[in-house]
Amino acid sequence: MEVELARTFLEILRQGSFSAAAKALHVTQTTVTARIHKLEEHLQCRLLTRDRGGITMTGDGERFADHAAQLVQIWETLQRELPLPQGIDRVVALGGEASLWHPLLSRWMSELRQRFPQLAVRIQIGERRELQQKLTQGALDAILVHQADYWPGMQVALVQEEKLVMVQTPGAGAADPYVYVDWGEVFRREHDAVLPQLASPVMMLNLGPLALEYLLANAGSGYFRLSAVQDYLDTGRLERVSRMPEFAYPVYLVHPRERLSSPLKDALSLLNGAA
């Protein structure tokens, strides 16, 4: 089946009509209609119905929609990765949450390039559920996340027992803001129970690296991963706030149990060192 047929089907769902899909794809409506007819002939079933109310998926159409998205995504991934650059003979695609880029993912990527120069490394940063979806679809070989969902066929391993600690800029006082970094549902629940006086802050961000960047440029305090702030603690740009609770923030590796390729094995062999 041609990938363009699946892409056209998905565009109709996104746009809500054949005509709007045609404009988005820069083709005629007749072409869009012909592609859907051809797709339905290939699959031997009706995928879409049209009436005055618009486009409606049939039961077969709903089932095909998820597979179509996977098909298009895998095809686009292959187009980006092939042909391999000169001197490269293998590829590994890894994913991670944004808060894990520094230092874990960046250090892991550097070690991979040094130890395996013929291995191409693809890194995707994203939200946990998005990364898990790409992992199940085959677009990623492994992901690093702070909260692992267990589901059939996936191997979950603890990589690092990370801690969230409260730090502040030197000399920060009561007038300087507490920056509430949203580290996820578990952290919010534990944080608000232990520190109810900080549960409704003036400033709140959901991305740790941006919050840390703000804190270093201004004054205030907040909870951050110890590994991310250790260098700033060592140089005196930040300091620990005494007698404040610490929160566990583990890092998990997730990968398909039956899809452990040679490039992924090489990558995993260096992960503990990077952590």
C-alpha positions in Angstrom: 0.0 0.0 0.0 1.3 3.5 -0.9 2.2 5.6 2.1 0.6 8.6 0.3 -2.8 7.0 0.6 -2.5 6.7 4.4 -1.2 10.3 4.6 -4.2 11.5 2.6 -6.6 9.6 4.9 -5.0 11.2 8.0 -5.2 14.6 6.4 -8.9 14.2 5.8 -9.4 13.4 9.5 -7.3 16.4 10.5 -9.1 18.9 8.2 -12.6 17.5 8.5 -13.4 17.4 4.8 -12.1 16.2 1.4 -11.8 19.8 0.1 -9.8 21.1 3.0 -7.5 18.1 2.8 -7.0 18.8 -0.9 -5.9 22.3 -0.1 -3.6 21.2 2.7 -2.0 18.6 0.4 -1.9 20.9 -2.6 -3.8 18.6 -4.9 -7.3 18.6 -6.3 -10.3 17.2 -4.5 -10.7 14.7 -7.3 -7.2 13.3 -6.5 -8.1 13.1 -2.8 -11.3 11.2 -3.6 -9.4 8.8 -6.0 -6.8 8.1 -3.3 -9.4 7.1 -0.7 -11.2 4.9 -3.2 -7.9 3.2 -4.0 -7.1 2.8 -0.3 -10.5 1.3 0.4 -10.0 -1.1 -2.6 -6.7 -2.2 -1.2 -8.2 -2.9 2.3 -11.5 -4.2 0.9 -13.6 -2.2 3.3 -15.2 1.2 3.7 -13.2 3.7 5.8 -15.2 7.0 5.6 -18.7 8.1 5.0 -19.7 11.5 3.8 -23.0 13.3 4.4 -24.2 16.8 5.1 -22.8 16.7 8.6 -19.3 16.1 7.3 -16.9 13.1 7.5 -17.5 10.1 9.7 -15.2 7.1 10.2 -16.6 3.7 10.0 -15.6 1.0 12.5 -12.9 -0.2 10.0 -11.8 3.4 9.6 -11.3 3.9 13.3 -9.2 0.7 13.4 -7.1 1.8 10.4 -6.5 5.3 11.7 -4.0 4.2 14.4 -2.2 2.0 12.0 -2.1 4.7 9.4 -0.4 7.1 11.8 2.2 4.5 12.6 2.8 3.7 9.0 3.4 7.3 8.0 5.6 8.0 11.0 7.8 5.0 10.4 8.1 5.9 6.7 9.0 9.5 7.5 11.6 8.2 10.0 13.2 6.0 7.3 13.3 8.9 4.9 15.2 11.0 7.4 17.6 8.2 8.3 18.4 6.7 4.9 20.7 6.6 3.2 23.1 6.4 6.1 25.9 9.1 6.1 29.3 8.0 4.8 31.2 6.0 7.4 28.1 5.2 9.4 26.8 1.6 9.4 24.2 1.5 12.2 21.5 3.8 13.8 20.0 4.0 17.3 17.1 6.2 18.1 16.7 7.3 21.7 14.2 9.5 23.4 14.0 11.3 26.7 12.1 13.9 28.7 13.4 17.5 28.4 14.5 17.6 32.0 16.8 14.7 31.3 18.9 16.4 28.6 21.4 17.9 31.1 23.4 16.1 32.1 22.3 12.5 31.4 21.2 12.5 27.7 23.9 14.9 26.6 26.6 12.9 28.4 25.2 9.6 27.0 25.2 11.0 23.5 28.8 12.2 23.8 30.0 8.9 25.1 28.2 7.1 22.3 29.9 9.2 19.6 33.3 8.7 21.2 33.1 4.9 21.7 31.1 4.0 18.6 32.0 6.5 15.8 30.3 4.4 13.2 27.0 4.6 15.1 24.5 7.3 14.1 22.6 8.6 17.2 19.1 10.1 16.9 17.8 11.9 20.0 14.2 13.0 20.4 13.1 15.1 23.3 9.4 15.0 24.2 6.7 14.5 26.8 6.4 11.0 28.4 3.3 9.8 26.7 4.4 11.0 23.3 7.7 9.2 23.8 5.9 6.0 24.8 3.7 6.1 21.8 6.7 6.5 19.5 8.4 3.6 21.3 5.5 1.3 20.7 5.3 2.4 17.0 8.9 1.5 16.5 10.1 5.1 15.8 12.3 4.9 18.9 14.5 2.1 20.2 14.5 3.2 23.9 13.4 6.1 26.1 14.4 7.6 29.4 11.5 8.8 31.6 10.8 9.7 35.2 7.6 7.7 35.4 7.4 4.4 33.7 4.2 2.8 32.7 4.4 -1.0 32.6 2.7 -2.7 29.6 3.2 -6.0 27.8 6.4 -6.5 25.8 8.3 -3.6 27.4 11.3 -3.9 29.7 11.6 -1.3 32.4 14.8 -0.8 34.4 15.8 1.7 37.0 18.7 3.8 35.8 19.3 6.4 38.5 17.9 7.3 41.9 17.7 11.0 41.3 16.8 13.5 44.0 15.1 16.8 43.9 16.6 19.3 46.3 15.8 22.9 47.2 18.4 25.4 46.1 18.6 29.2 46.1 20.7 32.0 44.8 23.3 33.2 47.3 21.8 35.7 49.7 18.2 35.1 48.5 15.7 36.5 51.0 12.0 36.2 51.9 11.2 38.9 49.2 12.7 36.8 46.4 10.3 34.4 44.7 10.0 30.6 45.2 9.9 29.1 41.7 7.5 26.1 41.8 8.8 23.6 39.2 6.2 21.1 38.2 8.1 17.8 38.3 5.0 15.7 37.8 1.9 14.4 39.6 3.8 12.4 42.3 6.1 15.4 43.1 3.1 17.8 43.3 1.2 15.5 45.6 4.2 15.0 48.0 5.4 18.6 47.8 2.0 20.2 48.5 1.5 17.8 51.5 4.8 18.5 53.1 5.1 22.2 52.1 1.5 23.6 51.9 2.8 27.1 52.4 4.5 26.8 49.0 1.7 25.1 47.1 0.4 28.4 45.6 3.5 30.2 44.4 3.9 33.5 42.5 5.9 31.7 39.8 5.3 28.2 38.4 7.0 26.5 35.4 6.7 23.0 34.1 10.1 22.7 32.5 13.1 22.4 34.8 15.8 23.6 32.5 13.9 26.9 31.9 13.2 27.4 35.5 16.9 26.8 36.3 17.9 29.3 33.6 15.6 31.9 35.2 16.9 31.3 38.7 20.5 31.7 37.6 19.7 35.0 35.9 17.7 36.3 38.8 17.2 35.6 42.5 15.0 33.1 44.3 14.7 29.4 45.2 13.2 26.2 43.9 13.5 22.4 43.6 15.8 21.0 41.0 17.5 17.7 40.2 20.7 17.4 42.2 22.7 16.2 39.2 21.6 19.3 37.2 22.6 21.8 39.9 25.7 20.1 41.3 28.2 22.2 39.2 26.5 25.4 40.3 26.6 24.3 43.9 30.3 23.5 43.6 31.1 26.9 42.1 28.9 28.9 44.5 26.3 30.2 42.0 23.7 28.3 44.0 23.4 27.0 47.5 21.4 24.3 49.2 18.6 25.5 51.5 19.1 23.8 54.8 16.5 21.7 56.6 14.3 21.4 53.6 12.9 18.0 52.5 14.3 16.0 49.5 12.1 14.2 47.0 12.9 11.0 45.1 12.9 11.5 41.3 14.0 8.2 39.7 15.0 7.7 36.1 13.8 4.7 34.1 14.9 3.1 30.9 12.1 1.6 28.8 12.6 -0.5 25.6 10.9 -3.4 23.8 11.9 -6.7 25.3 12.0 -8.5 22.0 13.6 -5.7 19.9 17.1 -5.4 21.5 19.2 -4.6 18.4 23.0 -4.6 18.3 23.1 -0.7 18.2 20.8 -0.5 21.2 22.9 -3.0 23.2 26.0 -0.9 22.5 24.1 2.2 23.6 22.8 0.6 26.8 26.4 -0.6 27.7 27.3 3.0 28.2 24.2 4.2 30.0 25.3 3.4 33.5 28.5 5.3 33.0 26.6 8.3 31.8 24.3 8.1 34.7 
